[in-house]
Amino acid sequence: MAYPGAVAGPPAQRGGVRIADRVYRRIAARAAADALAPAWQGRPEPGPYPRVSALLSHGRVRLTLHLELPFPADIGALARTAREAACSRITELTGTPVTAADVVVDRLHPAGAR
């Protein structure tokens, strides 16, 4: 609430916004899931949702993406696609640079396997 006669200072002195680590995790997981969705087409069930850890330090984010991928597929290309999507979406939506993004493939799902 503004007080009568109060004058706002310059934008740099008005305070700041802190984005919680969980916000970065959710943005990255959704971006990776969206990027991987085409690879799961033709499968009886959609692919598992990626798990992501995010650490904000000194105004930069470090990510670790845990993926389960369809097989056979180009695993390296899918991992790159997920990583690039997560990094670009975080920067686009929050303005926070991503300094590193590691990808861990936890499991491969063979075609026709249950």
N, CA, C and O atoms as a GROMACS GRO file, in nm:
protein
  456
    1MET      N    1   0.084  -0.117   0.000
    1MET     CA    2   0.000   0.000   0.000
    1MET      C    3   0.089   0.124   0.000
    1MET      O    4   0.183   0.134   0.079
    2ALA      N    5   0.059   0.216  -0.088
    2ALA     CA    6   0.137   0.339  -0.097
    2ALA      C    7   0.086   0.440   0.006
    2ALA      O    8  -0.033   0.449   0.034
    3TYR      N    9   0.179   0.513   0.061
    3TYR     CA   10   0.144   0.616   0.158
    3TYR      C   11   0.130   0.749   0.084
    3TYR      O   12   0.204   0.774  -0.011
    4PRO      N   13   0.037   0.834   0.127
    4PRO     CA   14   0.022   0.964   0.061
    4PRO      C   15   0.154   1.041   0.065
    4PRO      O   16   0.219   1.051   0.169
    5GLY      N   17   0.190   1.094  -0.048
    5GLY     CA   18   0.313   1.172  -0.056
    5GLY      C   19   0.439   1.090  -0.074
    5GLY      O   20   0.547   1.147  -0.091
    6ALA      N   21   0.428   0.956  -0.069
    6ALA     CA   22   0.545   0.870  -0.087
    6ALA      C   23   0.585   0.866  -0.233
    6ALA      O   24   0.499   0.860  -0.322
    7VAL      N   25   0.713   0.871  -0.258
    7VAL     CA   26   0.764   0.865  -0.394
    7VAL      C   27   0.843   0.735  -0.409
    7VAL      O   28   0.929   0.703  -0.327
    8ALA      N   29   0.813   0.662  -0.515
    8ALA     CA   30   0.884   0.536  -0.540
    8ALA      C   31   1.026   0.566  -0.583
    8ALA      O   32   1.051   0.659  -0.660
    9GLY      N   33   1.118   0.487  -0.534
    9GLY     CA   34   1.257   0.502  -0.573
    9GLY      C   35   1.282   0.438  -0.709
    9GLY      O   36   1.190   0.386  -0.771
   10PRO      N   37   1.405   0.443  -0.755
   10PRO     CA   38   1.439   0.380  -0.883
   10PRO      C   39   1.412   0.230  -0.877
   10PRO      O   40   1.419   0.170  -0.770
   11PRO      N   41   1.380   0.169  -0.992
   11PRO     CA   42   1.346   0.026  -0.993
   11PRO      C   43   1.450  -0.063  -0.925
   11PRO      O   44   1.414  -0.160  -0.860
   12ALA      N   45   1.576  -0.032  -0.939
   12ALA     CA   46   1.682  -0.117  -0.881
   12ALA      C   47   1.680  -0.114  -0.729
   12ALA      O   48   1.738  -0.203  -0.665
   13GLN      N   49   1.616  -0.015  -0.671
   13GLN     CA   50   1.615  -0.002  -0.525
   13GLN      C   51   1.480  -0.042  -0.463
   13GLN      O   52   1.464  -0.030  -0.342
   14ARG      N   53   1.386  -0.089  -0.543
   14ARG     CA   54   1.252  -0.120  -0.493
   14ARG      C   55   1.240  -0.260  -0.435
   14ARG      O   56   1.136  -0.292  -0.377
   15GLY      N   57   1.339  -0.342  -0.449
   15GLY     CA   58   1.329  -0.479  -0.399
   15GLY      C   59   1.356  -0.577  -0.510
   15GLY      O   60   1.403  -0.540  -0.617
   16GLY      N   61   1.327  -0.702  -0.483
   16GLY     CA   62   1.355  -0.804  -0.583
   16GLY      C   63   1.255  -0.918  -0.574
   16GLY      O   64   1.170  -0.922  -0.485
   17VAL      N   65   1.268  -1.007  -0.666
   17VAL     CA   66   1.182  -1.125  -0.671
   17VAL      C   67   1.271  -1.247  -0.660
   17VAL      O   68   1.373  -1.258  -0.728
   18ARG      N   69   1.233  -1.339  -0.574
   18ARG     CA   70   1.307  -1.465  -0.562
   18ARG      C   71   1.218  -1.575  -0.615
   18ARG      O   72   1.106  -1.594  -0.568
   19ILE      N   73   1.268  -1.647  -0.712
   19ILE     CA   74   1.194  -1.759  -0.770
   19ILE      C   75   1.241  -1.886  -0.699
   19ILE      O   76   1.361  -1.914  -0.692
   20ALA      N   77   1.147  -1.963  -0.648
   20ALA     CA   78   1.180  -2.085  -0.574
   20ALA      C   79   1.237  -2.192  -0.667
   20ALA      O   80   1.203  -2.198  -0.785
   21ASP      N   81   1.325  -2.275  -0.612
   21ASP     CA   82   1.385  -2.383  -0.691
   21ASP      C   83   1.278  -2.473  -0.753
   21ASP      O   84   1.296  -2.522  -0.864
   22ARG      N   85   1.167  -2.495  -0.682
   22ARG     CA   86   1.062  -2.583  -0.735
   22ARG      C   87   1.001  -2.528  -0.863
   22ARG      O   88   0.953  -2.604  -0.947
   23VAL      N   89   1.001  -2.395  -0.880
   23VAL     CA   90   0.950  -2.335  -1.002
   23VAL      C   91   1.040  -2.373  -1.119
   23VAL      O   92   0.992  -2.409  -1.227
   24TYR      N   93   1.171  -2.365  -1.098
   24TYR     CA   94   1.264  -2.406  -1.203
   24TYR      C   95   1.248  -2.554  -1.236
   24TYR      O   96   1.253  -2.594  -1.352
   25ARG      N   97   1.228  -2.636  -1.133
   25ARG     CA   98   1.208  -2.781  -1.156
   25ARG      C   99   1.084  -2.806  -1.241
   25ARG      O  100   1.088  -2.886  -1.335
   26ARG      N  101   0.976  -2.740  -1.208
   26ARG     CA  102   0.851  -2.762  -1.281
   26ARG      C  103   0.860  -2.714  -1.425
   26ARG      O  104   0.813  -2.781  -1.517
   27ILE      N  105   0.920  -2.598  -1.445
   27ILE     CA  106   0.936  -2.546  -1.581
   27ILE      C  107   1.020  -2.642  -1.664
   27ILE      O  108   0.984  -2.675  -1.777
   28ALA      N  109   1.132  -2.687  -1.609
   28ALA     CA  110   1.222  -2.776  -1.682
   28ALA      C  111   1.156  -2.910  -1.711
   28ALA      O  112   1.170  -2.963  -1.821
   29ALA      N  113   1.085  -2.966  -1.614
   29ALA     CA  114   1.019  -3.096  -1.635
   29ALA      C  115   0.914  -3.086  -1.743
   29ALA      O  116   0.905  -3.175  -1.828
   30ARG      N  117   0.834  -2.981  -1.742
   30ARG     CA  118   0.730  -2.966  -1.844
   30ARG      C  119   0.791  -2.946  -1.982
   30ARG      O  120   0.744  -3.005  -2.080
   31ALA      N  121   0.895  -2.865  -1.991
   31ALA     CA  122   0.960  -2.841  -2.120
   31ALA      C  123   1.020  -2.970  -2.174
   31ALA      O  124   1.007  -2.999  -2.293
   32ALA      N  125   1.086  -3.048  -2.089
   32ALA     CA  126   1.144  -3.176  -2.133
   32ALA      C  127   1.036  -3.273  -2.176
   32ALA      O  128   1.050  -3.341  -2.277
   33ALA      N  129   0.927  -3.281  -2.099
   33ALA     CA  130   0.816  -3.371  -2.135
   33ALA      C  131   0.755  -3.333  -2.269
   33ALA      O  132   0.727  -3.419  -2.352
   34ASP      N  133   0.736  -3.204  -2.290
   34ASP     CA  134   0.680  -3.157  -2.418
   34ASP      C  135   0.774  -3.190  -2.534
   34ASP      O  136   0.729  -3.231  -2.641
   35ALA      N  137   0.904  -3.172  -2.512
   35ALA     CA  138   1.002  -3.199  -2.618
   35ALA      C  139   1.012  -3.347  -2.650
   35ALA      O  140   1.039  -3.384  -2.765
   36LEU      N  141   0.991  -3.433  -2.550
   36LEU     CA  142   1.002  -3.578  -2.571
   36LEU      C  143   0.872  -3.643  -2.618
   36LEU      O  144   0.873  -3.758  -2.661
   37ALA      N  145   0.761  -3.572  -2.610
   37ALA     CA  146   0.631  -3.630  -2.644
   37ALA      C  147   0.627  -3.696  -2.783
   37ALA      O  148   0.572  -3.805  -2.795
   38PRO      N  149   0.684  -3.635  -2.887
   38PRO     CA  150   0.680  -3.700  -3.019
   38PRO      C  151   0.751  -3.836  -3.021
   38PRO      O  152   0.713  -3.924  -3.098
   39ALA      N  153   0.853  -3.854  -2.940
   39ALA     CA  154   0.927  -3.981  -2.937
   39ALA      C  155   0.841  -4.094  -2.881
   39ALA      O  156   0.867  -4.211  -2.910
   40TRP      N  157   0.741  -4.060  -2.802
   40TRP     CA  158   0.654  -4.161  -2.739
   40TRP      C  159   0.530  -4.191  -2.823
   40TRP      O  160   0.452  -4.279  -2.786
   41GLN      N  161   0.509  -4.119  -2.933
   41GLN     CA  162   0.391  -4.144  -3.016
   41GLN      C  163   0.396  -4.286  -3.070
   41GLN      O  164   0.502  -4.338  -3.104
   42GLY      N  165   0.279  -4.347  -3.077
   42GLY     CA  166   0.271  -4.484  -3.125
   42GLY      C  167   0.289  -4.587  -3.015
   42GLY      O  168   0.278  -4.707  -3.040
   43ARG      N  169   0.317  -4.542  -2.894
   43ARG     CA  170   0.330  -4.632  -2.780
   43ARG      C  171   0.194  -4.640  -2.710
   43ARG      O  172   0.116  -4.545  -2.715
   44PRO      N  173   0.165  -4.755  -2.646
   44PRO     CA  174   0.035  -4.768  -2.580
   44PRO      C  175   0.014  -4.669  -2.466
   44PRO      O  176  -0.100  -4.631  -2.438
   45GLU      N  177   0.121  -4.627  -2.399
   45GLU     CA  178   0.110  -4.532  -2.289
   45GLU      C  179   0.211  -4.420  -2.309
   45GLU      O  180   0.317  -4.442  -2.367
   46PRO      N  181   0.178  -4.300  -2.260
   46PRO     CA  182   0.274  -4.190  -2.273
   46PRO      C  183   0.397  -4.215  -2.186
   46PRO      O  184   0.392  -4.294  -2.092
   47GLY      N  185   0.504  -4.148  -2.218
   47GLY     CA  186   0.627  -4.164  -2.141
   47GLY      C  187   0.614  -4.107  -2.001
   47GLY      O  188   0.534  -4.017  -1.977
   48PRO      N  189   0.693  -4.159  -1.908
   48PRO     CA  190   0.692  -4.107  -1.771
   48PRO      C  191   0.738  -3.962  -1.767
   48PRO      O  192   0.821  -3.919  -1.848
   49TYR      N  193   0.684  -3.887  -1.674
   49TYR     CA  194   0.720  -3.746  -1.658
   49TYR      C  195   0.863  -3.736  -1.606
   49TYR      O  196   0.900  -3.807  -1.513
   50PRO      N  197   0.945  -3.649  -1.664
   50PRO     CA  198   1.084  -3.634  -1.619
   50PRO      C  199   1.091  -3.585  -1.474
   50PRO      O  200   1.006  -3.509  -1.429
   51ARG      N  201   1.193  -3.630  -1.403
   51ARG     CA  202   1.223  -3.578  -1.269
   51ARG      C  203   1.339  -3.481  -1.285
   51ARG      O  204   1.434  -3.508  -1.358
   52VAL      N  205   1.332  -3.369  -1.216
   52VAL     CA  206   1.434  -3.265  -1.232
   52VAL      C  207   1.475  -3.213  -1.094
   52VAL      O  208   1.391  -3.194  -1.006
   53SER      N  209   1.605  -3.192  -1.078
   53SER     CA  210   1.652  -3.117  -0.962
   53SER      C  211   1.711  -2.986  -1.014
   53SER      O  212   1.772  -2.982  -1.121
   54ALA      N  213   1.690  -2.880  -0.938
   54ALA     CA  214   1.739  -2.748  -0.978
   54ALA      C  215   1.800  -2.680  -0.857
   54ALA      O  216   1.749  -2.688  -0.746
   55LEU      N  217   1.910  -2.613  -0.882
   55LEU     CA  218   1.978  -2.540  -0.776
   55LEU      C  219   2.010  -2.400  -0.826
   55LEU      O  220   2.082  -2.383  -0.925
   56LEU      N  221   1.956  -2.300  -0.758
   56LEU     CA  222   1.984  -2.161  -0.791
   56LEU      C  223   2.099  -2.113  -0.704
   56LEU      O  224   2.094  -2.122  -0.581
   57SER      N  225   2.201  -2.060  -0.768
   57SER     CA  226   2.317  -2.010  -0.695
   57SER      C  227   2.375  -1.891  -0.771
   57SER      O  228   2.407  -1.901  -0.890
   58HIS      N  229   2.388  -1.779  -0.702
   58HIS     CA  230   2.447  -1.658  -0.761
   58HIS      C  231   2.373  -1.615  -0.888
   58HIS      O  232   2.435  -1.572  -0.984
   59GLY      N  233   2.241  -1.628  -0.888
   59GLY     CA  234   2.161  -1.582  -1.001
   59GLY      C  235   2.164  -1.672  -1.122
   59GLY      O  236   2.121  -1.632  -1.230
   60ARG      N  237   2.213  -1.794  -1.106
   60ARG     CA  238   2.218  -1.891  -1.216
   60ARG      C  239   2.162  -2.024  -1.168
   60ARG      O  240   2.164  -2.055  -1.049
   61VAL      N  241   2.112  -2.101  -1.263
   61VAL     CA  242   2.050  -2.230  -1.230
   61VAL      C  243   2.133  -2.344  -1.284
   61VAL      O  244   2.188  -2.337  -1.393
   62ARG      N  245   2.141  -2.450  -1.204
   62ARG     CA  246   2.204  -2.575  -1.247
   62ARG      C  247   2.097  -2.682  -1.240
   62ARG      O  248   2.029  -2.697  -1.138
   63LEU      N  249   2.081  -2.759  -1.349
   63LEU     CA  250   1.976  -2.861  -1.359
   63LEU      C  251   2.034  -3.001  -1.368
   63LEU      O  252   2.144  -3.021  -1.420
   64THR      N  253   1.959  -3.097  -1.319
   64THR     CA  254   1.982  -3.238  -1.346
   64THR      C  255   1.848  -3.296  -1.387
   64THR      O  256   1.753  -3.294  -1.310
   65LEU      N  257   1.842  -3.349  -1.509
   65LEU     CA  258   1.719  -3.410  -1.561
   65LEU      C  259   1.733  -3.561  -1.556
   65LEU      O  260   1.831  -3.617  -1.605
   66HIS      N  261   1.636  -3.627  -1.497
   66HIS     CA  262   1.630  -3.774  -1.493
   66HIS      C  263   1.521  -3.817  -1.589
   66HIS      O  264   1.403  -3.784  -1.570
   67LEU      N  265   1.560  -3.890  -1.695
   67LEU     CA  266   1.467  -3.926  -1.801
   67LEU      C  267   1.451  -4.076  -1.814
   67LEU      O  268   1.542  -4.153  -1.785
   68GLU      N  269   1.333  -4.116  -1.857
   68GLU     CA  270   1.307  -4.251  -1.904
   68GLU      C  271   1.271  -4.234  -2.051
   68GLU      O  272   1.183  -4.155  -2.085
   69LEU      N  273   1.340  -4.309  -2.139
   69LEU     CA  274   1.326  -4.287  -2.282
   69LEU      C  275   1.280  -4.412  -2.354
   69LEU      O  276   1.302  -4.524  -2.307
   70PRO      N  277   1.213  -4.394  -2.470
   70PRO     CA  278   1.173  -4.509  -2.550
   70PRO      C  279   1.295  -4.569  -2.618
   70PRO      O  280   1.394  -4.501  -2.645
   71PHE      N  281   1.286  -4.699  -2.646
   71PHE     CA  282   1.394  -4.768  -2.715
   71PHE      C  283   1.333  -4.865  -2.814
   71PHE      O  284   1.236  -4.932  -2.778
   72PRO      N  285   1.379  -4.877  -2.933
   72PRO     CA  286   1.499  -4.814  -2.990
   72PRO      C  287   1.472  -4.668  -3.028
   72PRO      O  288   1.363  -4.633  -3.073
   73ALA      N  289   1.571  -4.587  -3.010
   73ALA     CA  290   1.568  -4.445  -3.045
   73ALA      C  291   1.711  -4.392  -3.035
   73ALA      O  292   1.799  -4.457  -2.979
   74ASP      N  293   1.731  -4.275  -3.090
   74ASP     CA  294   1.861  -4.209  -3.078
   74ASP      C  295   1.865  -4.143  -2.939
   74ASP      O  296   1.819  -4.030  -2.922
   75ILE      N  297   1.920  -4.213  -2.842
   75ILE     CA  298   1.918  -4.170  -2.703
   75ILE      C  299   1.990  -4.036  -2.685
   75ILE      O  300   1.942  -3.949  -2.613
   76GLY      N  301   2.103  -4.020  -2.750
   76GLY     CA  302   2.178  -3.894  -2.740
   76GLY      C  303   2.097  -3.776  -2.791
   76GLY      O  304   2.096  -3.669  -2.730
   77ALA      N  305   2.030  -3.795  -2.905
   77ALA     CA  306   1.950  -3.687  -2.962
   77ALA      C  307   1.832  -3.652  -2.871
   77ALA      O  308   1.800  -3.535  -2.853
   78LEU      N  309   1.767  -3.755  -2.814
   78LEU     CA  310   1.655  -3.729  -2.724
   78LEU      C  311   1.702  -3.656  -2.598
   78LEU      O  312   1.636  -3.564  -2.551
   79ALA      N  313   1.816  -3.695  -2.544
   79ALA     CA  314   1.870  -3.629  -2.425
   79ALA      C  315   1.904  -3.483  -2.455
   79ALA      O  316   1.874  -3.394  -2.374
   80ARG      N  317   1.965  -3.457  -2.571
   80ARG     CA  318   1.997  -3.320  -2.612
   80ARG      C  319   1.871  -3.237  -2.628
   80ARG      O  320   1.864  -3.122  -2.584
   81THR      N  321   1.770  -3.296  -2.692
   81THR     CA  322   1.644  -3.226  -2.714
   81THR      C  323   1.580  -3.185  -2.581
   81THR      O  324   1.536  -3.072  -2.566
   82ALA      N  325   1.576  -3.278  -2.486
   82ALA     CA  326   1.518  -3.249  -2.355
   82ALA      C  327   1.598  -3.141  -2.283
   82ALA      O  328   1.540  -3.050  -2.224
   83ARG      N  329   1.730  -3.152  -2.285
   83ARG     CA  330   1.816  -3.054  -2.217
   83ARG      C  331   1.799  -2.915  -2.277
   83ARG      O  332   1.781  -2.818  -2.204
   84GLU      N  333   1.803  -2.906  -2.410
   84GLU     CA  334   1.790  -2.776  -2.476
   84GLU      C  335   1.654  -2.713  -2.449
   84GLU      O  336   1.644  -2.593  -2.427
   85ALA      N  337   1.549  -2.795  -2.451
   85ALA     CA  338   1.414  -2.743  -2.425
   85ALA      C  339   1.403  -2.690  -2.282
   85ALA      O  340   1.347  -2.582  -2.260
   86ALA      N  341   1.456  -2.765  -2.186
   86ALA     CA  342   1.449  -2.722  -2.046
   86ALA      C  343   1.526  -2.592  -2.024
   86ALA      O  344   1.476  -2.500  -1.960
   87CYS      N  345   1.646  -2.585  -2.077
   87CYS     CA  346   1.730  -2.466  -2.058
   87CYS      C  347   1.668  -2.343  -2.123
   87CYS      O  348   1.661  -2.236  -2.062
   88SER      N  349   1.622  -2.358  -2.246
   88SER     CA  350   1.567  -2.242  -2.316
   88SER      C  351   1.436  -2.195  -2.253
   88SER      O  352   1.411  -2.075  -2.246
   89ARG      N  353   1.352  -2.289  -2.206
   89ARG     CA  354   1.225  -2.249  -2.145
   89ARG      C  355   1.249  -2.176  -2.013
   89ARG      O  356   1.180  -2.078  -1.984
   90ILE      N  357   1.345  -2.221  -1.934
   90ILE     CA  358   1.374  -2.152  -1.807
   90ILE      C  359   1.422  -2.010  -1.834
   90ILE      O  360   1.376  -1.915  -1.771
   91THR      N  361   1.514  -1.995  -1.928
   91THR     CA  362   1.566  -1.862  -1.960
   91THR      C  363   1.456  -1.774  -2.016
   91THR      O  364   1.447  -1.656  -1.982
   92GLU      N  365   1.372  -1.831  -2.102
   92GLU     CA  366   1.263  -1.755  -2.165
   92GLU      C  367   1.162  -1.706  -2.061
   92GLU      O  368   1.121  -1.590  -2.064
   93LEU      N  369   1.122  -1.793  -1.969
   93LEU     CA  370   1.016  -1.758  -1.874
   93LEU      C  371   1.064  -1.682  -1.751
   93LEU      O  372   0.990  -1.602  -1.695
   94THR      N  373   1.188  -1.706  -1.708
   94THR     CA  374   1.235  -1.643  -1.584
   94THR      C  375   1.346  -1.541  -1.606
   94THR      O  376   1.370  -1.456  -1.520
   95GLY      N  377   1.414  -1.549  -1.720
   95GLY     CA  378   1.528  -1.462  -1.742
   95GLY      C  379   1.654  -1.506  -1.670
   95GLY      O  380   1.756  -1.437  -1.674
   96THR      N  381   1.648  -1.622  -1.605
   96THR     CA  382   1.762  -1.674  -1.530
   96THR      C  383   1.846  -1.763  -1.621
   96THR      O  384   1.792  -1.856  -1.681
   97PRO      N  385   1.975  -1.738  -1.633
   97PRO     CA  386   2.058  -1.824  -1.717
   97PRO      C  387   2.081  -1.961  -1.652
   97PRO      O  388   2.088  -1.974  -1.530
   98VAL      N  389   2.092  -2.062  -1.736
   98VAL     CA  390   2.121  -2.198  -1.691
   98VAL      C  391   2.269  -2.224  -1.719
   98VAL      O  392   2.311  -2.220  -1.835
   99THR      N  393   2.346  -2.250  -1.615
   99THR     CA  394   2.490  -2.268  -1.632
   99THR      C  395   2.527  -2.411  -1.669
   99THR      O  396   2.626  -2.433  -1.738
  100ALA      N  397   2.448  -2.507  -1.623
  100ALA     CA  398   2.477  -2.648  -1.653
  100ALA      C  399   2.348  -2.726  -1.646
  100ALA      O  400   2.259  -2.696  -1.566
  101ALA      N  401   2.340  -2.827  -1.730
  101ALA     CA  402   2.224  -2.916  -1.729
  101ALA      C  403   2.273  -3.056  -1.759
  101ALA      O  404   2.311  -3.087  -1.872
  102ASP      N  405   2.272  -3.141  -1.659
  102ASP     CA  406   2.313  -3.280  -1.675
  102ASP      C  407   2.189  -3.365  -1.702
  102ASP      O  408   2.082  -3.340  -1.648
  103VAL      N  409   2.206  -3.465  -1.787
  103VAL     CA  410   2.096  -3.556  -1.818
  103VAL      C  411   2.136  -3.696  -1.774
  103VAL      O  412   2.244  -3.746  -1.808
  104VAL      N  413   2.049  -3.759  -1.698
  104VAL     CA  414   2.068  -3.897  -1.653
  104VAL      C  415   1.954  -3.979  -1.711
  104VAL      O  416   1.837  -3.951  -1.686
  105VAL      N  417   1.989  -4.081  -1.790
  105VAL     CA  418   1.887  -4.171  -1.843
  105VAL      C  419   1.871  -4.284  -1.743
  105VAL      O  420   1.959  -4.369  -1.730
  106ASP      N  421   1.759  -4.283  -1.673
  106ASP     CA  422   1.735  -4.382  -1.567
  106ASP      C  423   1.685  -4.515  -1.620
  106ASP      O  424   1.710  -4.620  -1.562
  107ARG      N  425   1.614  -4.510  -1.732
  107ARG     CA  426   1.555  -4.634  -1.783
  107ARG      C  427   1.521  -4.619  -1.930
  107ARG      O  428   1.483  -4.512  -1.976
  108LEU      N  429   1.534  -4.730  -2.004
  108LEU     CA  430   1.490  -4.737  -2.143
  108LEU      C  431   1.369  -4.828  -2.149
  108LEU      O  432   1.366  -4.933  -2.085
  109HIS      N  433   1.269  -4.787  -2.226
  109HIS     CA  434   1.146  -4.866  -2.241
  109HIS      C  435   1.144  -4.927  -2.381
  109HIS      O  436   1.117  -4.856  -2.478
  110PRO      N  437   1.173  -5.057  -2.394
  110PRO     CA  438   1.172  -5.121  -2.525
  110PRO      C  439   1.031  -5.122  -2.584
  110PRO      O  440   0.932  -5.132  -2.512
  111ALA      N  441   1.024  -5.113  -2.716
  111ALA     CA  442   0.895  -5.120  -2.784
  111ALA      C  443   0.831  -5.255  -2.758
  111ALA      O  444   0.898  -5.358  -2.765
  112GLY      N  445   0.703  -5.255  -2.728
  112GLY     CA  446   0.630  -5.380  -2.706
  112GLY      C  447   0.646  -5.438  -2.567
  112GLY      O  448   0.579  -5.535  -2.534
  113ALA      N  449   0.732  -5.381  -2.484
  113ALA     CA  450   0.751  -5.433  -2.347
  113ALA      C  451   0.649  -5.369  -2.254
  113ALA      O  452   0.602  -5.258  -2.279
  114ARG      N  453   0.617  -5.438  -2.149
  114ARG     CA  454   0.522  -5.384  -2.052
  114ARG      C  455   0.589  -5.357  -1.922
  114ARG      O  456   0.525  -5.310  -1.827
   0.00000   0.00000   0.00000
